[in-house]
Amino acid sequence: MSDIQQELAACRESAEIGYQLAQESFEKLQEALEEEREKLREADRRQQSSRLENDSHFQDQLWEMNRLERETVSSVEDNLRDLRKKMADFTIVLYGRTMAGKSTLMEILRHGDGSSIGKGAQRTTRDVRAYTWNGLKIFDVPGTCSFGGESDDRLAYEAAKDADIALFLLTDDAPQPSEAQRLAELRKLGKPVLGIVNVKQVLSPERNSAKRKMDLRQLDKKIHDKTRLEEIVQQFKEFSKDKGYNFEEVPFVYSHLQSAFFSQRENDSSLYELSNFAAVENFIIEKVQNDGPFIRIKTFVDAVARPMQKSIATLYGQSSETVKAWKSYGDKITALREWHESFLSRAQSRYNNFRDNLESQLNAKINYIVNNYYDTSRAGEYWMQAVEELNIARQCQSFIEGISEEVTDKLHELSDELTQDLEYAGVDFSAPEVSYKDTDDVQGGLLLAAPFLALTPVGWAGAALFGLGSLLFGKSKSEKIAEAKQKLRAELIPSRDEILSKTTDSVLNTLNGQIIERQIVGFGDTLYSMRDRLADLAYAQNAIADTINFQYQDLNFKMLVRAAMYSNVEPDKFSNVTTARIVGREFVIINATRMYVPSQRKISNLIGEKVTVYEVTAENYFDEVFNNVRDNILNYEFSFTKFYENEDTGDMYIILLPRYENFSDTQIELTQQLFSDPVVFY
């Protein structure tokens, strides 16, 4: 086994390079976020005068966005500070389920007495134990996947965050899907993973016993059955595909850890050779020797990249949710507009019928008064009584009640539909609590009162002249009666017209002012205002995501340049590219210059992620990127739609995908990063 002290010295120098690279990116991120926050504060100040009553929801969203920014900055800062303290150490974390053999491996590496090895009990290791082997800092963490061991899982995961390499232990007795989930979590951290399969075969502790010889014969068969062991590893890797991961690039070696431990205790070289533990040691040493300096750089880069990637995905996701809410409000605006047009036609027809009916009633009362009271001076009094019997105020109230009830029911219906649409879309928004003007309030707007009914037609006092005595002179009695009726009718018609005018004016004022303007138009204004605020919020969320995404791409590009240099490719031969990256899973490179790009497999093995390079031309950059995303990332036709247009702040586009298709998180995040646009499902 080679001495690696020279390589570890190079690793320490690389750690400083990695730290400076990460720190520089962190400082640029802080500056960019502060500039974007100032834009938001300025926009918020401009809108102070147009606050909605239920604007607290938007403030909550902005607060959540700011909280996410703070957490991103804080997380990066904490990660860099912790790593800075461990600058000198190349660290390896031992990871695996309870009873996989981590404690045995630790005892072998530090030549221990075996006191830490479990005796079959669950959860032997309950805390993080550190020791040094060959100049490497090794951390043994609590076993994962045990019943009731959630706190152990969290402790192991936190310990793995700062490690440079993870050793992942499996056993050859039926790996479990839960183990694949733990490895997936490790891969999310971006850690290079070396897999070790611990062959399970109990050895008798009695060195020269017949039982030991029988056990060794069984072990020899198991450890040399490479086909069986490879099938077990492949079975384990298949578990990952259900979670959307690909562990094909994770290498595995095989060893029987118990015999390796016994060989040290018994100083038995043949037992050590049978254990195949030399392959494990060489496996680790060769990885450090070959890739250690770059791995140290990547450890610091990923300490910044992980929280940035999380924030980008979250903010683009929030922007997508806001766009969906915006669309739901827009749909209700359209529905309200269409209903409003039909309502105006119906309301006009109902109003005409109401007016015609009221006029007919008044005409009937005029006929009654004219025919029965043409010869008395009390005709005016009887007219007033007849009008009161019509209870015009109550008729107006009933008419307004019917109209208002239809409007109120419709607005409640639209509001309920909006809430349901938002819930169906999976959007964490709620419909605004619109202040509806109920019928009692609307009735109060009627300008109907007793004074306009107390009208006294001019000349009514002269009605007494048409008594019987006046009928004896001149014209015939029938002629004089007809003349009296005609005159009385002429006196009553202006009163009827004034009653109609004042009544209809009052009803129209109430209908137009309180129902149409305050209820319908007011509700529409609320929907428009909410939709506009949602557009502003979606743009703000997208702008912050774009800001972080730009810095994220720059950071990943710089790491890629380091990887190219480490692969003996000159930096100026590897430039003018766009990147998208899911830490620990996939790295997409859009090469627009057709310059030389190192072997995808070589870069993939170095970074520990699937690397894909798409060659495009600068002249048709967007179309070719679009085609590659469509054909190779999403595997589905998609479209861009302009969502937000502003000459001051710029445009915002959204990517539309069908709700019924099953796109993975990786597909969505890579698409968002490449186009700097949120994905919206329809």
C-alpha positions in Angstrom: 0.0 0.0 0.0 1.5 3.3 -1.1 2.3 6.2 1.2 -0.1 9.0 0.5 1.5 11.8 2.6 2.6 13.7 -0.5 -1.0 13.5 -2.0 -2.5 14.7 1.3 -0.2 17.7 1.2 -1.6 18.5 -2.3 -5.1 18.0 -0.9 -4.4 20.6 1.8 -3.3 23.1 -0.9 -6.5 22.3 -2.9 -8.6 22.8 0.1 -7.4 26.4 0.2 -8.2 26.8 -3.5 -11.7 25.3 -2.9 -12.3 27.6 0.1 -11.3 30.7 -1.8 -13.5 29.7 -4.8 -16.5 29.0 -2.5 -16.0 32.2 -0.5 -15.7 34.3 -3.6 -19.0 32.8 -4.9 -20.6 33.4 -1.6 -19.7 37.1 -1.5 -21.0 37.6 -5.0 -24.2 35.9 -4.0 -24.6 38.2 -1.1 -24.1 41.3 -3.3 -26.4 40.0 -6.0 -29.2 39.2 -3.5 -28.8 42.6 -1.8 -29.3 44.4 -5.2 -32.4 42.3 -5.9 -33.8 42.9 -2.5 -33.4 46.7 -3.0 -35.4 46.4 -6.2 -38.1 44.6 -4.3 -38.1 47.2 -1.5 -38.4 50.0 -4.1 -41.3 48.2 -5.9 -42.9 47.6 -2.5 -42.7 51.3 -1.6 -44.3 52.3 -4.9 -47.3 50.0 -4.1 -47.8 51.2 -0.5 -50.7 53.5 -1.7 -52.5 50.7 -3.4 -52.6 48.0 -0.7 -55.5 45.6 -0.7 -57.4 44.9 2.5 -56.2 41.2 2.3 -52.7 42.0 1.2 -51.2 40.3 4.2 -51.0 37.1 2.1 -48.6 38.8 -0.3 -46.6 40.1 2.6 -46.4 36.6 4.0 -45.1 35.4 0.6 -42.5 38.1 0.5 -41.5 37.3 4.1 -41.1 33.6 3.1 -39.0 34.6 0.2 -36.8 36.7 2.3 -36.6 34.0 4.9 -35.4 31.5 2.3 -32.7 34.0 1.2 -31.5 34.4 4.7 -31.5 30.6 5.3 -29.5 30.1 2.1 -26.9 32.7 3.1 -26.8 31.4 6.6 -26.4 27.8 5.5 -23.6 28.6 3.1 -21.9 30.7 5.8 -22.2 27.9 8.4 -20.9 25.3 5.9 -17.9 27.3 5.0 -17.1 28.1 8.6 -17.3 24.4 9.6 -15.1 23.3 6.6 -12.6 26.1 7.3 -12.0 24.5 10.7 -11.2 21.2 9.1 -9.1 22.6 6.3 -6.1 20.3 7.1 -8.0 17.0 7.2 -9.1 14.8 4.3 -12.1 13.2 5.9 -14.0 9.9 5.2 -17.3 9.0 6.7 -18.4 5.3 7.2 -22.0 4.9 6.3 -24.3 1.9 6.4 -27.2 0.3 8.1 -27.0 -1.0 11.6 -24.9 -4.2 11.8 -23.4 -3.7 8.3 -19.9 -3.9 9.7 -18.9 -0.3 10.3 -17.5 -0.9 13.7 -15.6 -3.9 12.5 -14.1 -1.8 9.7 -13.1 0.8 12.2 -11.4 -1.8 14.4 -9.4 -3.1 11.4 -8.3 0.4 10.3 -7.1 1.4 13.8 -5.9 -2.0 14.8 -8.2 -2.1 17.7 -9.1 -4.9 20.1 -12.6 -5.4 18.9 -14.3 -3.8 21.9 -16.5 -1.6 19.8 -17.8 -4.4 17.6 -21.4 -5.3 18.2 -22.4 -8.6 19.5 -25.6 -8.9 17.5 -27.4 -6.1 19.3 -29.0 -3.3 17.4 -27.6 0.3 17.2 -24.1 -0.4 18.6 -22.8 3.0 17.6 -24.9 5.8 19.1 -22.6 8.8 18.4 -19.9 9.9 15.9 -16.4 8.4 16.5 -13.3 9.8 14.8 -9.9 8.3 14.3 -6.9 8.6 12.0 -5.8 6.0 9.4 -2.9 6.7 7.0 -3.2 10.4 7.6 -6.9 10.3 6.7 -9.6 11.4 9.3 -12.2 8.6 9.5 -15.7 9.2 11.0 -17.8 6.2 12.1 -21.4 7.3 12.4 -24.5 5.6 13.9 -26.0 2.9 11.8 -29.0 3.8 9.6 -32.3 2.2 8.8 -32.8 0.7 12.3 -36.2 0.6 14.0 -36.7 3.8 16.0 -33.3 5.1 14.8 -34.5 8.3 13.1 -32.3 10.4 15.3 -29.3 8.2 14.4 -30.1 8.7 10.7 -30.1 12.5 11.2 -26.8 12.4 13.1 -25.2 10.3 10.4 -26.4 12.6 7.7 -25.2 15.7 9.4 -21.7 14.1 9.9 -21.6 13.2 6.2 -22.0 16.8 5.1 -18.4 17.8 5.8 -16.8 14.6 4.6 -14.8 14.4 1.4 -15.6 10.8 0.6 -18.2 8.4 1.9 -17.6 4.6 2.4 -21.0 2.9 2.0 -21.2 -0.5 3.5 -23.6 -3.2 2.3 -23.9 -6.8 3.2 -24.5 -9.7 0.8 -27.6 -10.9 2.6 -30.4 -9.1 0.8 -29.9 -5.3 0.6 -33.0 -3.3 1.4 -34.7 -0.4 -0.4 -34.2 1.7 2.7 -30.4 1.4 2.3 -30.8 2.7 -1.2 -32.7 5.7 0.2 -29.8 6.4 2.6 -27.3 6.3 -0.3 -29.6 8.6 -2.3 -29.3 11.1 0.6 -25.6 10.8 0.5 -25.6 11.5 -3.2 -27.6 14.6 -2.7 -24.7 15.9 -0.7 -22.5 15.4 -3.8 -20.1 13.1 -2.0 -18.0 10.6 -4.0 -19.1 7.2 -2.8 -17.0 4.0 -2.6 -19.1 0.9 -1.9 -18.0 -2.0 0.2 -19.9 -5.3 0.3 -19.3 -7.1 3.6 -19.6 -10.8 2.9 -21.5 -12.3 5.8 -20.0 -15.5 7.1 -19.6 -16.2 10.8 -16.1 -17.5 11.7 -15.5 -19.6 14.7 -13.2 -17.7 17.1 -11.2 -20.9 17.7 -8.4 -20.6 15.2 -7.5 -24.3 14.5 -10.9 -25.8 15.2 -12.8 -28.0 12.8 -15.6 -25.5 12.9 -13.2 -22.7 11.8 -12.1 -24.8 8.8 -15.6 -25.5 7.8 -16.4 -21.8 8.0 -13.4 -20.9 5.9 -14.5 -23.3 3.2 -17.9 -21.6 3.1 -16.3 -18.2 3.1 -13.9 -19.1 0.2 -16.9 -20.1 -1.9 -18.8 -16.9 -1.1 -16.1 -14.4 -1.6 -14.9 -15.8 -4.9 -18.4 -16.1 -6.3 -18.1 -12.8 -8.1 -21.2 -13.4 -10.2 -23.4 -13.7 -7.0 -21.8 -10.6 -5.5 -22.2 -8.5 -8.6 -25.9 -9.6 -8.9 -26.4 -8.4 -5.3 -24.8 -5.1 -6.1 -26.9 -4.7 -9.2 -30.1 -5.6 -7.3 -29.2 -2.8 -4.8 -28.6 -0.4 -7.6 -32.0 -1.2 -9.1 -33.6 0.0 -5.9 -32.3 3.5 -6.7 -34.2 3.8 -10.0 -37.5 3.8 -8.2 -36.3 7.0 -6.5 -35.1 8.6 -9.7 -31.4 8.0 -8.9 -28.7 6.2 -10.8 -26.0 4.4 -8.8 -24.3 2.8 -11.8 -21.2 5.0 -11.4 -20.7 3.9 -7.8 -17.9 1.3 -7.6 -18.0 -1.6 -5.1 -15.4 -3.9 -3.8 -16.0 -7.1 -1.7 -14.4 -8.1 1.6 -15.0 -10.3 4.6 -14.4 -7.8 7.4 -14.5 -10.4 10.3 -11.7 -12.5 8.8 -9.7 -9.3 8.2 -10.1 -8.4 11.9 -9.2 -11.9 13.0 -6.1 -11.9 10.7 -4.7 -8.9 12.6 -5.4 -10.4 16.0 -3.9 -13.8 14.9 -1.2 -12.3 12.7 -2.4 -14.6 9.9 -1.5 -13.4 6.4 -3.4 -16.1 4.6 -6.6 -15.2 6.5 -6.0 -11.6 5.6 -5.5 -12.5 1.9 -8.8 -14.5 2.0 -10.6 -11.5 3.5 -9.8 -9.4 0.4 -9.3 -6.5 2.7 -6.3 -5.3 0.7 -8.7 -4.4 -2.1 -10.6 -2.1 0.4 -7.4 -0.4 1.5 -6.2 0.1 -2.1 -9.7 1.2 -3.1 -9.5 4.1 -0.6 -5.9 5.0 -1.1 -6.1 5.0 -4.9 -9.2 7.3 -4.8 -7.3 9.8 -2.6 -4.2 9.6 -4.7 -5.9 9.9 -8.0 -8.7 12.4 -7.2 -8.0 13.7 -3.7 -7.0 17.3 -4.6 -10.0 17.8 -6.8 -12.3 16.2 -4.3 -11.2 18.7 -1.7 -12.1 21.6 -4.0 -15.4 19.9 -4.7 -16.2 19.6 -1.0 -16.0 23.4 -0.6 -17.8 24.1 -3.8 -20.7 21.7 -2.8 -20.9 23.4 0.6 -22.1 26.4 -1.3 -23.8 24.6 -4.2 -26.2 22.5 -2.2 -28.1 25.3 -0.4 -28.0 27.4 -3.7 -29.6 24.6 -5.6 -32.2 24.1 -3.0 -33.1 27.8 -3.0 -33.2 27.9 -6.8 -35.6 25.0 -7.0 -37.8 26.4 -4.1 -38.0 29.9 -5.6 -38.8 28.7 -9.1 -41.3 26.4 -7.5 -42.9 29.3 -5.6 -43.0 31.4 -8.7 -44.7 28.5 -10.5 -47.3 28.3 -7.8 -47.9 32.0 -7.9 -48.4 31.8 -11.7 -51.0 29.1 -11.3 -52.8 31.3 -8.7 -52.6 34.2 -11.2 -54.2 32.0 -13.9 -57.0 31.0 -11.5 -57.7 34.6 -10.8 -57.6 35.4 -14.5 -60.1 32.6 -15.2 -62.5 34.1 -12.7 -62.0 37.6 -14.2 -63.0 36.1 -17.5 -66.0 34.3 -16.0 -67.1 37.4 -14.2 -66.8 39.5 -17.3 -68.9 37.1 -19.4 -71.5 36.8 -16.7 -71.6 40.6 -16.2 -72.4 41.1 -19.9 -75.4 38.7 -19.7 -76.4 40.1 -16.3 -76.7 43.6 -17.7 -79.0 42.4 -20.5 -81.1 40.5 -18.0 -81.1 43.4 -15.5 -82.2 45.8 -18.2 -85.1 43.6 -19.2 -86.1 43.1 -15.6 -85.9 46.8 -15.0 -88.1 47.6 -18.1 -90.7 45.1 -16.9 -90.6 46.6 -13.4 -91.1 50.1 -14.8 -93.8 49.1 -17.2 -95.6 47.2 -14.5 -95.4 50.2 -12.1 -96.7 52.5 -14.8 -99.6 50.2 -15.4 -100.4 50.1 -11.7 -100.4 53.9 -11.5 -102.5 54.2 -14.7 -105.0 51.8 -13.1 -105.1 53.9 -10.0 -105.6 57.1 -12.1 -108.6 55.4 -13.9 -110.0 54.4 -10.5 -109.7 58.0 -9.1 -111.0 59.6 -12.3 -114.0 57.3 -12.5 -115.0 57.6 -8.9 -113.8 60.9 -7.5 -114.1 63.3 -10.5 -116.8 65.4 -8.7 -115.1 65.8 -5.3 -112.5 68.1 -3.9 -111.0 65.2 -2.0 -109.7 63.6 -5.2 -106.1 64.5 -4.3 -106.5 62.8 -1.0 -107.9 59.7 -2.5 -105.1 59.7 -5.1 -102.5 59.8 -2.4 -104.2 56.9 -0.6 -104.4 54.9 -3.8 -100.6 55.4 -4.4 -99.8 54.4 -0.8 -101.8 51.2 -1.4 -99.4 50.3 -4.2 -96.5 50.3 -1.6 -94.1 51.4 -4.2 -91.2 51.4 -1.8 -91.8 47.7 -1.0 -92.0 46.9 -4.7 -88.7 48.7 -5.3 -87.2 46.9 -2.4 -88.3 43.5 -3.7 -86.9 44.3 -7.2 -83.6 45.3 -5.7 -83.6 42.3 -3.4 -84.0 40.0 -6.4 -81.3 41.7 -8.4 -78.9 41.8 -5.4 -79.5 38.2 -4.4 -78.6 37.1 -7.9 -75.4 39.2 -7.8 -74.4 38.1 -4.3 -75.0 34.4 -5.1 -72.9 34.7 -8.2 -70.0 36.4 -6.5 -70.1 33.8 -3.7 -70.2 31.1 -6.4 -67.2 32.6 -8.2 -65.3 33.0 -4.9 -66.0 29.4 -4.0 -64.9 28.2 -7.4 -61.7 30.2 -7.1 -60.9 28.5 -3.8 -61.6 25.1 -5.3 -59.5 25.9 -8.4 -56.6 26.9 -6.2 -56.9 23.8 -4.1 -57.1 21.6 -7.2 -54.0 23.3 -8.7 -52.2 22.5 -5.4 -51.5 26.2 -4.8 -51.0 27.5 -1.3 -53.2 30.6 -2.0 -56.7 31.3 -0.9 -59.4 33.4 -2.5 -59.7 36.9 -1.1 -62.4 37.6 1.5 -64.4 40.0 -0.7 -66.7 42.3 1.3 -70.0 41.5 -0.4 -72.8 44.1 -0.3 -75.8 42.1 1.0 -79.4 42.9 0.3 -80.0 44.7 3.6 -77.2 47.1 2.8 -78.2 47.5 -0.8 -81.8 48.3 0.2 -80.5 51.1 2.4 -79.3 52.7 -0.8 -82.9 53.2 -2.1 -83.7 56.9 -2.2 -87.4 56.2 -1.6 -89.3 58.0 1.2 -92.7 59.4 2.0 -92.1 63.0 0.8 -92.3 62.3 -3.0 -95.7 60.6 -2.4 -97.1 63.7 -0.8 -97.3 65.6 -4.1 -100.4 67.8 -4.6 -101.3 68.3 -8.3 -101.9 71.9 -9.3 -105.6 72.8 -9.5 -106.9 70.0 -7.3 -108.7 72.5 -5.1 -110.9 73.5 -8.0 -112.2 70.0 -8.3 -115.1 71.0 -6.1 -116.4 73.2 -9.0 -117.4 70.1 -10.8 -120.2 69.3 -8.2 -123.8 68.6 -9.2 -124.8 72.2 -9.2 -122.4 73.1 -11.9 -124.0 70.4 -14.1 -127.3 72.3 -14.5 -126.0 75.0 -16.7 -124.6 75.0 -20.3 -123.4 71.6 -21.5 -125.2 68.3 -20.9 -124.5 66.3 -17.8 -122.5 63.6 -19.7 -120.4 66.2 -21.4 -119.6 67.9 -18.1 -118.7 64.6 -16.5 -116.4 63.7 -19.4 -114.8 67.1 -19.2 -114.4 66.8 -15.4 -112.7 63.4 -15.8 -110.5 64.6 -18.5 -109.4 67.6 -16.4 -108.7 65.4 -13.4 -106.8 62.9 -15.5 -104.7 65.8 -16.8 -104.0 66.9 -13.2 -103.0 63.3 -12.1 -100.6 62.4 -15.0 -97.8 64.8 -14.0 -98.0 63.3 -10.5 -97.7 59.8 -12.0 -94.8 60.9 -14.1 -93.0 62.4 -11.2 -93.6 59.3 -9.1 -92.3 57.2 -11.9 -89.3 59.5 -12.5 -88.3 59.6 -8.8 -88.9 55.9 -8.3 -86.9 54.8 -11.4 -84.1 57.3 -10.7 -83.8 55.9 -7.2 -83.9 52.3 -8.4 -81.4 53.0 -11.2 -79.1 54.8 -8.8 -79.2 51.9 -6.4 -78.8 49.3 -9.3 -75.9 51.2 -10.9 -74.2 52.5 -7.7 -74.6 49.8 -5.1 -75.0 46.7 -7.1 -73.1 47.1 -10.3 -70.4 49.5 -9.2 -69.9 48.4 -5.5 -70.7 44.7 -5.8 -69.8 43.6 -9.3 -67.2 46.1 -10.4 -65.8 46.2 -6.8 -65.4 42.4 -6.8 -63.9 42.6 -10.3 -61.4 45.3 -9.2 -60.4 43.0 -6.3 -59.8 40.2 -8.7 -57.8 42.4 -11.0 -55.8 43.8 -8.1 -55.0 40.4 -6.7 -54.0 39.1 -10.2 -51.7 42.1 -10.7 -50.1 41.6 -7.3 -49.7 37.9 -8.1 -47.9 38.8 -11.3 -45.6 41.1 -9.4 -45.0 38.4 -6.8 -44.3 35.7 -9.4 -41.8 38.1 -11.1 -40.1 38.9 -7.8 -39.7 35.2 -6.9 -38.4 34.4 -10.4 -36.0 37.4 -10.3 -34.5 36.1 -7.0 -34.3 32.6 -8.4 -32.5 34.0 -11.5 -30.1 35.9 -9.4 -29.1 32.8 -7.4 -29.1 30.6 -10.5 -26.7 32.9 -12.3 -24.2 32.7 -9.4 -24.8 28.9 -9.2 -24.0 28.4 -12.8 -20.9 30.5 -12.4 -19.8 28.5 -9.4 -20.4 25.2 -11.2 -18.6 26.4 -14.3 -15.5 27.3 -12.2 -15.6 23.8 -10.7 -15.9 22.4 -14.2 -12.8 24.3 -15.3 -10.9 22.9 -12.3 -12.1 19.4 -13.3 -10.9 20.1 -16.9 -7.5 21.3 -15.6 -7.3 18.3 -13.4 -7.9 16.2 -16.5 -5.0 18.0 -18.3 -7.2 20.2 -20.4 -6.2 23.8 -20.8 -8.7 26.2 -19.2 -9.1 28.3 -22.4 -10.1 25.2 -24.3 -13.1 24.8 -22.0 -15.1 28.0 -21.9 -18.3 29.7 -23.1 -20.6 27.0 -21.7 -23.9 26.9 -19.8 -24.4 24.5 -17.0 -27.2 23.0 -15.1 -26.5 20.8 -12.1 -28.3 18.6 -9.5 -25.6 18.0 -6.9 -24.7 14.4 -6.6 -26.9 13.4 -9.5 -26.5 15.1 -12.8 -24.4 17.7 -14.5 -25.5 19.1 -17.9 -23.1 21.1 -20.1 -24.2 23.2 -23.0 -21.2 23.8 -25.2 -21.8 26.6 -27.6 -18.3 26.9 -29.1 -17.6 23.3 -30.1 -14.4 23.6 -28.2 -12.8 20.4 -26.8 -14.7 19.0 -23.8 -13.0 16.3 -21.7 -14.4 12.8 -21.8 -17.8 12.7 -20.2 -17.0 9.5 -18.5 -13.7 10.9 -17.1 -15.4 14.1 -15.8 -18.3 12.0 -14.5 -16.0 9.7 -12.5 -14.1 12.7 -11.2 -17.2 14.7 -10.1 -19.2 11.6 -9.1 -22.2 12.6 -11.1 -23.7 11.8 -14.5 -22.2 14.3 -16.9 -23.9 15.0 -20.3 -22.5 17.4 -22.9 -24.8 18.9 -25.6 -23.0 20.5 -28.5 -24.8 23.6 -29.9 -24.0 26.4 -32.2 -23.9 30.0 -31.1 -26.0 31.1 -34.1 -28.9 28.8 -33.2 -28.2 28.6 -29.5 -31.7 28.8 -28.1 -33.4 26.6 -30.7 -30.7 23.9 -30.2 -30.9 24.1 -26.4 -34.6 23.9 -26.7 -34.4 20.7 -28.8 -31.9 19.1 -26.5 -34.0 19.7 -23.4 -37.1 18.5 -25.3 -35.5 15.4 -26.7 -33.0 14.4 -24.0 -34.1 15.9 -20.6 -37.8 16.2 -20.6 -38.5 13.8 -23.4 -41.6 15.8 -24.1 -42.8 18.7 -26.2 -43.0 21.9 -24.2 -43.7 25.6 -24.9 -42.7 29.0 -23.6 -45.3 31.7 -22.8 -44.6 35.3 -22.0 -46.1 35.8 -18.5 -44.9 39.2 -17.5 -43.9 42.2 -19.6 -42.3 45.3 -18.2 -40.1 47.7 -20.0 -38.3 48.7 -16.7 -37.7 45.3 -15.1 -37.8 43.0 -18.2 -39.9 40.1 -19.3 -40.7 36.8 -17.6 -41.4 33.6 -19.4 -42.9 30.4 -18.1 -42.5 26.8 -19.3 -45.7 24.9 -19.8 -45.9 21.2 -19.2 -49.0 18.9 -18.9 -50.1 18.0 -15.4 -50.7 14.3 -16.3 -47.1 13.6 -17.3 -44.7 12.2 -14.6 -41.7 14.5 -14.8 -39.0 13.9 -12.2 -37.5 16.6 -9.9 -34.3 16.3 -11.8 -35.9 16.9 -15.1 -37.8 20.0 -13.8 -34.8 21.5 -12.0 -32.4 21.0 -15.0 -35.0 22.7 -17.3 -35.5 25.6 -14.9 -31.8 26.2 -14.5 -31.0 26.1 -18.2 -33.8 28.5 -19.2 -34.1 30.5 -15.9 -37.9 30.1 -16.1 -40.4 28.4 -13.8 -42.2 25.3 -14.9 -46.0 25.5 -14.7 -48.2 22.5 -15.1 -51.5 22.9 -16.8 
